[in-house]
Amino acid sequence: MNHFTDNPKYKAAREIVVVLRAAGHQAYFAGGCVRDMLLGVEPKDFDVATSATPDVVMAMFTKTYSVGSHFGVILVCIPTEDGDLPTEVATYRHDGAYSDGRRPDAVRFSVDAREDVLRRDFTINGMLFDPILFEKTDNAAAATLDFVGGREDLQAGIIRAIGDPALRFAEDKLRMLRGVRFASRLDYQIEPHTMKAIRDAAASIVQVSLERIRDELTMMLTEGRARKAFELLDTTGLLNQVLPEAVKMHGVEQPPQYHPEGDVWIHTMLLLEKLPAGSSPTLAWGALFHDIGKPATFRRPDPNRLGDRIRFDGHVEVGVRIAQSILSRLRFSNDDTEQILALIKNHMRFADILHMRESTLKRFLRLPKFEEHLALHWMDASSAHGDLRLYAFAKERFEATPIETMRPRLLVTGKNLIEAGYRPGPEFKQMLEIAEDAQLEGRITTTEDALALVREQFGAPSVSTQN
């Protein structure tokens, strides 16, 4: 664990602990950083818990920000060679009622570290750590204050709510999603009483803001065990509350010659299993939603038609509409929405890639973030029939075709057409597309060639236009 002591954020948080203790206050590292250090994982941040009240904390350090002083949270900035490093410093507290199911109506500050720990969510997040004692003893166990059995649960791979799980989830509904996320990311099991409390309270997750739900789901999709996360969401009943459209994928049969793996739900879970940690959110949501239109378009084979099979006619278009509704509901940004919908809209186009005209292929390959389209197709094919020939062809062409070849400087523009005597109108777009197609296919190489092609296809400008 000693390598953590070289982390600038560790050093900043340690300095805060030293200063607070020198003034007679208690101070420890708290929360997720303790869990991660004990697991040997580099923490993203180091938080400090202290007996000092917010006003005292702000008076003791030069640069501070009140980010939640009502709840006892102050941001303390410690100057370093790399600039000011912010550390969250929270006063020990006891929470009052949670009438909104997210934040306490009032808090009472405390000087009792144990009382502070008992209001936290899960045992593995409820440990405190003494960096000074650790550096003296090199003994992580001796430096850990554990009032709730967090170390034992960490070693056993268990997610357990602190105290009464029903009360913990009644206080903060988001904790149910966090419990699922921790269990999936760490590959742990949810303790039975905690699991029962989540199932019992699942319907109340709708009290949480849609943005927070979106962010938790995004983390589940991108932290490396998305399949386990969504299977847990499903078994707890949370998925039916936050993404009821996804639950409809259960039991939707697929033609076995193309999908020997099983129904739409199984196929989608196999895709999620292939999402590595650190995947982009847009790729991850695209993988989850790529077949979201299949349940609504499922059609059984017609027994009177020889060789007929299960079909999902129009499932791409329907899937785009369903996904657009979900993404709007969850308040995704316009940019992310556009990319996720593009992944859904284009995921079936790989089937035609060997037969595309050169211009069509180049337009396809130059789609924004085409690497994500490639990755989705690889997951899609790998989770079904396993035939990766189309993926290999697309990847080779994408990597071998320079961007200036896929998106060359246009030989003819709207300005050129106007100068040639054409009047702007509905045909302009078609004129430009025909000229660009010919350019992409290498059939024309000059502006004169492009204008000649336009005249051939659309006729010469009318006399009245030229005048």
Residue pairs with C-beta under 8 A, 6 or more apart in sequence:
1 37
1 38
1 40
1 134
1 140
2 138
4 10
4 37
4 42
4 43
5 11
5 14
5 131
5 135
7 42
7 43
7 46
8 80
8 82
8 85
9 43
9 45
9 46
9 85
9 87
10 43
10 46
10 131
11 80
12 46
12 78
12 80
12 85
12 87
13 29
13 33
13 46
13 47
13 48
13 87
13 131
14 131
14 132
15 78
16 27
16 48
16 61
16 76
16 78
16 87
16 89
17 27
17 28
17 29
17 48
17 131
17 132
18 132
19 60
19 61
20 26
20 27
20 48
20 50
20 52
20 57
20 60
21 27
21 132
23 52
23 56
23 60
25 50
25 51
25 52
25 56
26 50
26 51
26 92
26 111
26 113
27 48
27 49
27 50
27 51
27 52
28 48
28 49
28 50
28 113
28 128
28 129
28 130
28 145
29 37
29 46
29 47
29 48
29 49
29 128
29 129
29 130
29 131
30 47
30 48
30 49
30 90
30 116
30 127
30 128
30 129
31 47
31 49
31 120
31 125
32 43
32 44
32 45
32 47
32 125
33 43
33 45
33 46
33 47
33 129
34 127
34 128
34 129
34 144
35 124
35 125
35 127
35 150
35 154
36 42
36 43
36 44
37 43
37 129
37 140
38 127
38 140
38 144
38 151
38 154
39 154
39 186
45 87
45 88
46 87
47 87
47 88
47 89
47 90
48 76
48 87
48 88
48 89
48 90
49 89
49 90
49 91
49 92
49 113
49 116
49 128
50 57
50 89
50 90
50 91
50 92
51 91
51 92
51 110
51 111
51 113
52 60
52 91
53 72
53 91
53 109
54 66
54 69
54 72
54 73
54 74
54 91
55 69
57 64
57 74
57 76
57 89
57 91
58 64
58 66
58 74
61 76
61 77
61 78
63 76
63 77
63 79
63 84
64 74
64 75
64 76
64 77
65 74
65 75
65 77
65 86
66 74
66 75
67 73
67 74
67 75
67 88
70 107
71 90
71 93
71 103
71 104
71 107
72 90
72 91
72 92
72 93
72 107
72 109
73 88
73 89
73 90
73 91
74 88
74 89
74 90
75 86
75 87
75 88
75 89
76 86
76 87
76 89
77 84
77 85
77 86
77 87
78 84
78 85
78 87
91 109
91 110
92 109
92 110
92 111
92 112
92 113
92 115
92 116
93 107
93 108
93 109
93 110
93 116
93 119
94 107
94 108
94 110
94 115
94 116
94 119
95 104
95 107
95 119
95 171
96 104
96 105
96 106
96 107
96 108
97 104
97 105
97 106
98 104
98 105
98 170
98 171
98 172
99 105
100 207
101 170
101 171
101 172
101 173
101 204
101 207
101 208
102 172
102 173
102 174
102 207
102 208
102 209
102 212
103 172
104 171
110 116
113 128
113 145
113 147
114 147
117 126
117 127
117 128
117 147
117 148
117 162
118 126
118 147
118 148
118 162
118 163
119 162
120 126
120 162
121 161
121 162
121 168
121 172
121 175
121 178
121 179
122 159
122 160
122 161
122 162
122 175
122 178
122 179
122 182
123 148
123 149
123 150
123 153
123 158
123 160
123 161
123 162
124 150
124 153
124 154
124 159
124 160
124 182
125 150
125 182
126 146
126 147
126 148
126 150
126 162
127 144
127 145
127 146
127 148
127 150
127 151
128 144
128 145
128 146
129 140
129 143
129 144
129 145
130 143
130 144
130 145
131 143
133 142
133 143
134 140
134 142
134 143
137 143
141 151
144 151
148 162
149 160
153 159
153 160
153 191
157 186
157 187
157 188
157 189
158 188
158 189
158 190
158 191
159 179
159 182
159 183
159 186
159 188
159 189
159 190
159 191
159 194
160 191
160 193
160 194
161 168
161 169
161 175
161 179
161 191
161 193
161 194
161 197
162 168
165 193
165 194
165 196
165 197
165 198
166 197
166 200
166 201
168 175
168 197
169 175
169 176
169 197
169 198
169 201
169 204
170 201
170 204
173 201
173 204
173 205
173 207
173 208
174 205
174 208
174 212
174 213
174 216
176 198
176 201
176 202
176 205
176 236
176 238
177 205
177 208
177 213
177 216
177 217
177 220
177 238
177 242
178 216
179 190
179 194
179 198
180 190
180 198
180 220
180 229
180 232
180 233
180 236
180 238
181 216
181 219
181 220
181 223
181 229
182 188
183 189
183 190
183 228
183 232
184 220
184 223
184 225
184 226
184 228
184 229
184 232
185 219
185 220
185 223
185 224
185 225
185 229
187 225
187 228
190 198
190 232
195 236
198 236
198 237
198 238
199 236
199 237
202 236
202 237
202 238
202 240
202 241
203 237
203 241
205 213
205 238
205 241
205 242
206 241
210 329
210 330
210 331
211 330
211 331
213 242
213 330
214 330
214 331
214 332
217 242
217 243
217 330
218 281
218 284
218 285
220 226
220 229
220 230
220 233
221 229
221 272
221 275
221 279
221 281
221 284
221 285
221 287
221 288
222 275
222 277
222 278
222 279
222 280
222 281
222 284
223 229
223 277
224 275
224 276
224 277
224 278
226 272
226 273
226 275
226 284
226 287
226 288
227 269
227 270
227 272
227 273
229 272
230 239
230 246
230 269
230 272
230 288
231 269
233 239
233 242
233 243
234 240
234 247
239 246
239 247
240 247
243 326
245 292
245 322
245 326
246 268
246 288
246 292
248 295
248 296
249 263
249 264
249 265
249 268
249 291
249 292
249 294
249 295
250 263
250 264
250 265
251 263
251 265
252 263
252 264
252 265
252 294
252 295
252 298
253 263
253 298
253 310
254 262
254 263
254 264
254 267
254 294
254 310
255 309
255 310
255 311
257 309
257 385
258 384
258 385
259 267
259 384
259 385
260 384
260 385
261 267
261 270
261 383
261 384
264 291
264 294
264 295
267 291
267 383
267 384
268 287
268 288
268 290
268 291
270 382
270 383
271 287
271 288
271 290
271 379
271 380
271 383
272 284
272 287
272 288
273 383
274 379
274 382
274 383
275 283
275 284
275 287
275 379
280 369
280 372
281 336
282 336
282 339
282 340
282 343
282 369
282 372
283 343
283 372
283 375
283 376
285 327
285 336
285 340
286 339
286 340
286 343
286 344
286 347
286 372
286 376
287 376
287 379
289 319
289 322
289 323
289 326
289 340
289 344
290 319
290 343
290 344
290 347
290 376
290 380
291 315
291 319
292 319
292 322
292 323
292 326
292 344
293 312
293 314
293 315
293 316
293 317
293 318
293 319
293 320
293 321
293 322
293 344
294 312
294 315
294 319
296 315
296 318
296 322
297 311
297 312
297 313
297 314
297 315
297 318
298 310
298 312
299 310
299 311
299 312
299 313
300 310
301 308
301 309
301 310
301 311
302 308
316 344
316 345
316 347
316 348
319 344
320 341
320 344
320 345
323 340
323 341
323 344
324 337
324 341
327 336
327 337
327 340
327 341
328 337
332 340
339 368
339 369
339 372
342 367
342 368
342 373
343 372
343 373
343 376
346 364
346 367
346 373
347 373
347 376
347 377
347 380
349 364
350 377
350 390
350 391
350 394
351 390
353 361
353 364
353 390
353 393
353 394
354 390
354 393
356 364
357 437
357 441
358 440
358 441
358 442
359 436
359 437
359 438
359 440
359 441
361 397
362 401
362 405
362 406
362 407
362 440
363 440
364 370
365 394
365 397
365 398
365 401
365 406
366 403
366 406
366 407
367 373
370 398
374 391
374 394
374 395
374 398
377 390
377 391
377 394
378 388
378 391
381 387
381 388
381 390
381 391
382 388
406 440
408 439
408 440
410 432
410 435
410 436
410 439
411 435
411 439
411 444
411 445
411 446
411 447
411 449
411 450
412 431
412 432
412 435
412 447
412 450
412 451
412 454
413 432
414 424
414 428
414 432
416 447
416 450
416 451
417 424
417 428
417 431
417 432
417 451
417 454
418 424
420 451
420 454
420 461
421 460
421 461
421 465
421 466
422 428
422 431
422 454
422 458
422 461
422 465
423 461
423 462
423 465
427 458
431 454
431 457
431 458
434 453
434 454
434 457
435 444
435 450
435 453
435 454
438 444
438 449
438 450
438 453
439 445
439 450
443 449
443 453
444 450
444 453
